[in-house]
Amino acid sequence: MSADAEHPFAAAVRPLVDAMGGEMLGPEAAEGDDVVLTWEGRPVLAVRLPHLSDSLDHLLADLERRHGKPLRELDRKTKQSVVRILETRGAFSVRHGVETVAGALGVSRFTVYNYLNRENAAKSDG
């Protein structure tokens, strides 16, 4: 990244870009779908967003870091919570999302669908 890496705006958005699995670049390195962010009318940085399939892997890795252990070692209630978070973030709109999540949680696809159905039933009851 360019000298603007130390810009306060770049420092402020870094946690967001990292959480998305994006990459921060100098604005001069921006390509096609990159998002150039400006501060006071001046380009400060460009953000390269991850592909959707990479985003799911990044989300799973982030959830493992938050819980401090592999997702497959979580108890059932916590796994259900993880599935709710992933559904909110659109993880199941990605091709093979259910299979990927099931593998990470150490459960079957059927179990993931049960977690999703249980959550959707609870929403419609409430």
N, C-alpha and C positions, 0 to 999 in steps of 0.2 A: 504494500500500500504506500501511497505517497506521504509526504511530510504532514498531511492533514490527519494522520493517524492519532496524533496527540490533541487534535481539536476537541474541545469539550463536548461538542455535539456527537462526535464519533464515539467518545467514551460513554456518553449517555445512552446511545442506541446499541452499543456492543452487547449487553445482556439480552436484548430482544433478538438481535441477529443470531446470536449463539443459540438461544432457545429454539429458534426456527430451523437451525441447521444451515443457515445462510453463510455467505462469505463476504467479508468487507474488502473492497478494492478501492484504489484511487479512482476518482471520477474519469480520468483519462483512459482507464482500462475497461470502461463500461462497454458491454456488447448488447446486442439485440434485446433480450428480455430483462436485462439488469435494470434496477431501479436506482436512479441518481437522486441523492438527497442533497438539498441545498440548505444553507444557513445564511440568512440576511442577503439573499439573492446570489450567493456564490456557491457553486458545486463543492461539496465537502467530501463526499464519498459515494461509492456505488455499492449496492447490495445485490449479490447474485443469489437468487433463491434456489433451494434444492429441488430436485425432481420429486414428484409425489412419492415414489417408491422409497427414495432415500429419506424422505420426511418421516415415514412410518418407522424405519429403523432408528432414526434419531429420537423420535418420541419414546420408543421402547427403551433405548439406552438412557434417556433422561429419567424415565420412571424408575429404572433400576437404580440409578444414582440417588434419586430421592428416597427410595426405600432402603438403600444400603445393602441390598442383596439381590441375587437373581430373582426375577419375577416368578419363576417356577417354585421358589421356596416360600412364597407368600401364602397366608391362609386363605381359605375360600372367600371370606368376606372382603378381604383386601383385593383379591383378584377381581371380584365383582366391581369394586370401586375403580380399579384400573380399567376395566372394560367400559365403564360409564365415562371415564375421562377420555378414553380413546374414541368412543362414539361421538362425544361432543366435539372432538377435534377432527372428525371426518375420517378416521382410520379405516372404517369399513366401506368407504366409497372407493378405496384403492383396490385394484385387482389383486386377488389373493390375500386381502387384508385379514379376513377371518382366519385363514390358514396360518398366516404369519403370526398373528396374535396368539392363536391356540398353541403354536410351537413355543413361543416365548414364555407362555404361562404354564406349559407342561400339561395342558388339558386337550380334550378333543374339540373339534369344530362344533360338535353337537352341544358341548358344555358352553362354549362361547355364545352360541345361539340361544341357549337357555338363559344365560345371564342377560342378554339383550332383550329377550322376550319378557323376562321378569321385570326389568327396568321399565320397558314400554307399558306393561300392564299396570305397574305402580303409578305411572304418570297418568294413565287414563282413569284410574280409580280416584286420583287426588284431585 
